[in-house]
């Protein structure tokens, strides 16, 4: 996703109890922007509870 010399900004915020995430799982939306800060790609990252698939 990144190469040497790329500028990488990571932003994350969520207010939720850890136990709830472990019980219910969580889905994060990830936005990749170009060098002009325009959206280039969006994908989702999913944490499944207790290793469920």
N, C-alpha and C positions, 0 to 999 in steps of 0.2 A: 504494500500500500504506500509506503514511503521510501524515499531514496535519500542518500546523503546529500545535504544541502537544502532539503525541503524544510519549510516552516511548518511546524505541527502545533496546533492549539487543541488542547483537550479540555472539555467543559462537561462537568457532570454535576447534577444536583437531584436529590431525592430525599424526602423526609418520610422514612418508614422504619418500623422496627425490624431489626435483623431477623427475628424469629418469624415475622410475617413473610419476609422474602423467602426464607428457607421452607416455610409451609406452603406458600402459594406460587412461588416462582416470580420472575420479573422479566420484562422485555424492554430493552433499551433501543432507542432509535439513534442511529449513527449517521451523521451528515458529513460528507467529504466535499470540501469546497476547492475551487481552483485558485490560482495565484491572485485573482481579482476578487476573491471572496464570494464568488458565485457558486451556487449549489452544483455539484458535479455528479454526485452519487449519494443515494440514501439506502441504508440497509438496516436490518434489525438483528440484535444480538439477544438471545434468549437464555435465561438461567432457569432450568427446570428444578422443581423442588425435590430434594432428596435423591437426586440422580435419575429421576424418571425420564423416559424418552418419549 
